[in-house]
Amino acid sequence: EINLVDNRAMQSLNRLRAMVDSRGGKLIVVLIPQNYFFGNENPHINSELKSELDSLRKGKNILSETISACKVLTLECFDTRPYLDRESYFNYDAHWNSVGHSRVGVALFNYMK
């Protein structure tokens, strides 16, 4: 429900990008989706929303709104979803395991070169 373009974090990324650009660098924002995008097992999500996971994945969510804000602000955002699946996360945790880190690391390296 919130316009992330005006979000403080997104505005900070926008200012950071301007600083990096002024120094001849390039800012790439790596988007890290929660594990509920890849399965229903132990997602870090409010218990009231667990029955709504399918509609949450397909509708407006924090990730889709972040991608939209990146486009509006012309931030270069690297979406990691194509490189991840349920096997990329720890079984009972929303963090990447070595498989997830490896897949995203290789993909990001290839994206940057």
Rosetta constraint file for C-alpha pairs under 8 A:
AtomPair CA 3 CA 7 HARMONIC 6.98 0.50
AtomPair CA 3 CA 65 HARMONIC 7.75 0.50
AtomPair CA 3 CA 69 HARMONIC 8.00 0.50
AtomPair CA 4 CA 10 HARMONIC 6.81 0.50
AtomPair CA 4 CA 65 HARMONIC 6.55 0.50
AtomPair CA 4 CA 66 HARMONIC 6.55 0.50
AtomPair CA 4 CA 69 HARMONIC 5.81 0.50
AtomPair CA 5 CA 10 HARMONIC 6.33 0.50
AtomPair CA 5 CA 11 HARMONIC 7.20 0.50
AtomPair CA 5 CA 69 HARMONIC 4.89 0.50
AtomPair CA 5 CA 70 HARMONIC 7.85 0.50
AtomPair CA 5 CA 72 HARMONIC 7.15 0.50
AtomPair CA 5 CA 73 HARMONIC 7.06 0.50
AtomPair CA 6 CA 10 HARMONIC 7.00 0.50
AtomPair CA 6 CA 11 HARMONIC 6.53 0.50
AtomPair CA 7 CA 11 HARMONIC 6.16 0.50
AtomPair CA 8 CA 12 HARMONIC 6.09 0.50
AtomPair CA 9 CA 13 HARMONIC 6.27 0.50
AtomPair CA 10 CA 14 HARMONIC 6.22 0.50
AtomPair CA 10 CA 69 HARMONIC 7.53 0.50
AtomPair CA 10 CA 70 HARMONIC 7.96 0.50
AtomPair CA 11 CA 15 HARMONIC 6.29 0.50
AtomPair CA 12 CA 16 HARMONIC 6.04 0.50
AtomPair CA 13 CA 17 HARMONIC 6.00 0.50
AtomPair CA 13 CA 75 HARMONIC 7.97 0.50
AtomPair CA 14 CA 18 HARMONIC 6.43 0.50
AtomPair CA 14 CA 73 HARMONIC 6.94 0.50
AtomPair CA 14 CA 75 HARMONIC 6.98 0.50
AtomPair CA 15 CA 19 HARMONIC 6.42 0.50
AtomPair CA 16 CA 20 HARMONIC 6.15 0.50
AtomPair CA 16 CA 27 HARMONIC 7.96 0.50
AtomPair CA 17 CA 21 HARMONIC 5.93 0.50
AtomPair CA 17 CA 26 HARMONIC 7.35 0.50
AtomPair CA 17 CA 27 HARMONIC 5.64 0.50
AtomPair CA 17 CA 75 HARMONIC 7.56 0.50
AtomPair CA 18 CA 22 HARMONIC 6.11 0.50
AtomPair CA 19 CA 23 HARMONIC 6.52 0.50
AtomPair CA 20 CA 24 HARMONIC 6.49 0.50
AtomPair CA 20 CA 25 HARMONIC 5.02 0.50
AtomPair CA 20 CA 26 HARMONIC 6.07 0.50
AtomPair CA 20 CA 27 HARMONIC 6.47 0.50
AtomPair CA 21 CA 25 HARMONIC 5.18 0.50
AtomPair CA 21 CA 26 HARMONIC 6.02 0.50
AtomPair CA 21 CA 27 HARMONIC 7.66 0.50
AtomPair CA 27 CA 75 HARMONIC 7.88 0.50
AtomPair CA 27 CA 76 HARMONIC 6.92 0.50
AtomPair CA 28 CA 75 HARMONIC 7.51 0.50
AtomPair CA 28 CA 76 HARMONIC 5.22 0.50
AtomPair CA 28 CA 77 HARMONIC 5.70 0.50
AtomPair CA 28 CA 78 HARMONIC 6.71 0.50
AtomPair CA 29 CA 75 HARMONIC 7.44 0.50
AtomPair CA 29 CA 76 HARMONIC 6.17 0.50
AtomPair CA 29 CA 77 HARMONIC 4.56 0.50
AtomPair CA 29 CA 78 HARMONIC 5.98 0.50
AtomPair CA 30 CA 77 HARMONIC 5.86 0.50
AtomPair CA 30 CA 78 HARMONIC 4.83 0.50
AtomPair CA 30 CA 79 HARMONIC 6.49 0.50
AtomPair CA 30 CA 80 HARMONIC 7.19 0.50
AtomPair CA 31 CA 63 HARMONIC 7.84 0.50
AtomPair CA 31 CA 77 HARMONIC 6.62 0.50
AtomPair CA 31 CA 78 HARMONIC 5.84 0.50
AtomPair CA 31 CA 79 HARMONIC 5.14 0.50
AtomPair CA 31 CA 80 HARMONIC 6.09 0.50
AtomPair CA 32 CA 79 HARMONIC 7.36 0.50
AtomPair CA 32 CA 80 HARMONIC 6.34 0.50
AtomPair CA 32 CA 81 HARMONIC 7.85 0.50
AtomPair CA 33 CA 37 HARMONIC 6.89 0.50
AtomPair CA 33 CA 63 HARMONIC 6.70 0.50
AtomPair CA 33 CA 80 HARMONIC 7.41 0.50
AtomPair CA 33 CA 81 HARMONIC 6.89 0.50
AtomPair CA 34 CA 43 HARMONIC 7.62 0.50
AtomPair CA 34 CA 44 HARMONIC 7.44 0.50
AtomPair CA 34 CA 94 HARMONIC 6.18 0.50
AtomPair CA 34 CA 95 HARMONIC 7.95 0.50
AtomPair CA 35 CA 39 HARMONIC 6.71 0.50
AtomPair CA 35 CA 43 HARMONIC 6.00 0.50
AtomPair CA 35 CA 44 HARMONIC 7.55 0.50
AtomPair CA 35 CA 86 HARMONIC 7.13 0.50
AtomPair CA 35 CA 89 HARMONIC 6.78 0.50
AtomPair CA 35 CA 94 HARMONIC 5.25 0.50
AtomPair CA 35 CA 95 HARMONIC 7.54 0.50
AtomPair CA 36 CA 40 HARMONIC 5.76 0.50
AtomPair CA 36 CA 41 HARMONIC 7.53 0.50
AtomPair CA 36 CA 43 HARMONIC 5.06 0.50
AtomPair CA 36 CA 44 HARMONIC 7.37 0.50
AtomPair CA 36 CA 45 HARMONIC 7.85 0.50
AtomPair CA 36 CA 53 HARMONIC 7.27 0.50
AtomPair CA 36 CA 57 HARMONIC 7.90 0.50
AtomPair CA 37 CA 57 HARMONIC 6.08 0.50
AtomPair CA 38 CA 84 HARMONIC 7.97 0.50
AtomPair CA 38 CA 85 HARMONIC 5.50 0.50
AtomPair CA 38 CA 86 HARMONIC 5.14 0.50
AtomPair CA 39 CA 43 HARMONIC 7.79 0.50
AtomPair CA 39 CA 86 HARMONIC 6.16 0.50
AtomPair CA 40 CA 53 HARMONIC 7.52 0.50
AtomPair CA 41 CA 91 HARMONIC 7.62 0.50
AtomPair CA 41 CA 92 HARMONIC 7.38 0.50
AtomPair CA 42 CA 91 HARMONIC 7.80 0.50
AtomPair CA 42 CA 92 HARMONIC 5.73 0.50
AtomPair CA 42 CA 93 HARMONIC 6.98 0.50
AtomPair CA 42 CA 94 HARMONIC 7.93 0.50
AtomPair CA 43 CA 93 HARMONIC 7.53 0.50
AtomPair CA 43 CA 94 HARMONIC 6.57 0.50
AtomPair CA 44 CA 93 HARMONIC 7.67 0.50
AtomPair CA 44 CA 94 HARMONIC 6.30 0.50
AtomPair CA 45 CA 49 HARMONIC 6.79 0.50
AtomPair CA 45 CA 50 HARMONIC 6.88 0.50
AtomPair CA 46 CA 50 HARMONIC 6.87 0.50
AtomPair CA 49 CA 53 HARMONIC 6.58 0.50
AtomPair CA 52 CA 56 HARMONIC 5.97 0.50
AtomPair CA 53 CA 57 HARMONIC 6.01 0.50
AtomPair CA 54 CA 58 HARMONIC 6.35 0.50
AtomPair CA 55 CA 59 HARMONIC 5.74 0.50
AtomPair CA 56 CA 60 HARMONIC 6.72 0.50
AtomPair CA 56 CA 61 HARMONIC 6.18 0.50
AtomPair CA 57 CA 61 HARMONIC 6.96 0.50
AtomPair CA 60 CA 64 HARMONIC 5.98 0.50
AtomPair CA 60 CA 65 HARMONIC 6.60 0.50
AtomPair CA 61 CA 65 HARMONIC 6.06 0.50
AtomPair CA 62 CA 66 HARMONIC 5.98 0.50
AtomPair CA 63 CA 67 HARMONIC 6.21 0.50
AtomPair CA 64 CA 68 HARMONIC 6.23 0.50
AtomPair CA 65 CA 69 HARMONIC 6.13 0.50
AtomPair CA 66 CA 70 HARMONIC 6.11 0.50
AtomPair CA 67 CA 71 HARMONIC 6.39 0.50
AtomPair CA 67 CA 77 HARMONIC 7.25 0.50
AtomPair CA 68 CA 72 HARMONIC 6.37 0.50
AtomPair CA 69 CA 73 HARMONIC 6.01 0.50
AtomPair CA 70 CA 74 HARMONIC 5.65 0.50
AtomPair CA 70 CA 75 HARMONIC 4.76 0.50
AtomPair CA 70 CA 76 HARMONIC 6.78 0.50
AtomPair CA 70 CA 77 HARMONIC 6.40 0.50
AtomPair CA 71 CA 75 HARMONIC 6.32 0.50
AtomPair CA 71 CA 76 HARMONIC 7.87 0.50
AtomPair CA 78 CA 108 HARMONIC 7.81 0.50
AtomPair CA 80 CA 84 HARMONIC 6.66 0.50
AtomPair CA 80 CA 104 HARMONIC 6.43 0.50
AtomPair CA 81 CA 85 HARMONIC 7.66 0.50
AtomPair CA 83 CA 100 HARMONIC 7.78 0.50
AtomPair CA 83 CA 103 HARMONIC 5.95 0.50
AtomPair CA 83 CA 104 HARMONIC 6.16 0.50
AtomPair CA 83 CA 107 HARMONIC 7.30 0.50
AtomPair CA 84 CA 88 HARMONIC 5.65 0.50
AtomPair CA 84 CA 100 HARMONIC 6.20 0.50
AtomPair CA 84 CA 103 HARMONIC 7.21 0.50
AtomPair CA 84 CA 104 HARMONIC 7.58 0.50
AtomPair CA 85 CA 89 HARMONIC 7.60 0.50
AtomPair CA 87 CA 99 HARMONIC 7.19 0.50
AtomPair CA 87 CA 100 HARMONIC 7.56 0.50
AtomPair CA 88 CA 96 HARMONIC 5.60 0.50
AtomPair CA 88 CA 97 HARMONIC 5.77 0.50
AtomPair CA 88 CA 98 HARMONIC 7.40 0.50
AtomPair CA 88 CA 99 HARMONIC 5.14 0.50
AtomPair CA 88 CA 100 HARMONIC 3.99 0.50
AtomPair CA 88 CA 101 HARMONIC 7.65 0.50
AtomPair CA 89 CA 93 HARMONIC 6.99 0.50
AtomPair CA 89 CA 94 HARMONIC 6.30 0.50
AtomPair CA 89 CA 95 HARMONIC 5.58 0.50
AtomPair CA 89 CA 96 HARMONIC 4.27 0.50
AtomPair CA 89 CA 97 HARMONIC 5.09 0.50
AtomPair CA 89 CA 99 HARMONIC 7.73 0.50
AtomPair CA 89 CA 100 HARMONIC 6.38 0.50
AtomPair CA 90 CA 94 HARMONIC 6.64 0.50
AtomPair CA 90 CA 95 HARMONIC 6.11 0.50
AtomPair CA 90 CA 96 HARMONIC 6.13 0.50
AtomPair CA 90 CA 97 HARMONIC 5.40 0.50
AtomPair CA 96 CA 100 HARMONIC 5.01 0.50
AtomPair CA 96 CA 101 HARMONIC 6.12 0.50
AtomPair CA 97 CA 101 HARMONIC 6.31 0.50
AtomPair CA 98 CA 102 HARMONIC 5.94 0.50
AtomPair CA 99 CA 103 HARMONIC 6.13 0.50
AtomPair CA 100 CA 104 HARMONIC 6.11 0.50
AtomPair CA 101 CA 105 HARMONIC 5.78 0.50
AtomPair CA 102 CA 106 HARMONIC 6.12 0.50
AtomPair CA 103 CA 107 HARMONIC 6.15 0.50
AtomPair CA 104 CA 108 HARMONIC 5.87 0.50
AtomPair CA 105 CA 109 HARMONIC 6.10 0.50
AtomPair CA 106 CA 110 HARMONIC 6.21 0.50
AtomPair CA 107 CA 111 HARMONIC 6.06 0.50
AtomPair CA 108 CA 112 HARMONIC 6.10 0.50
AtomPair CA 109 CA 113 HARMONIC 6.33 0.50
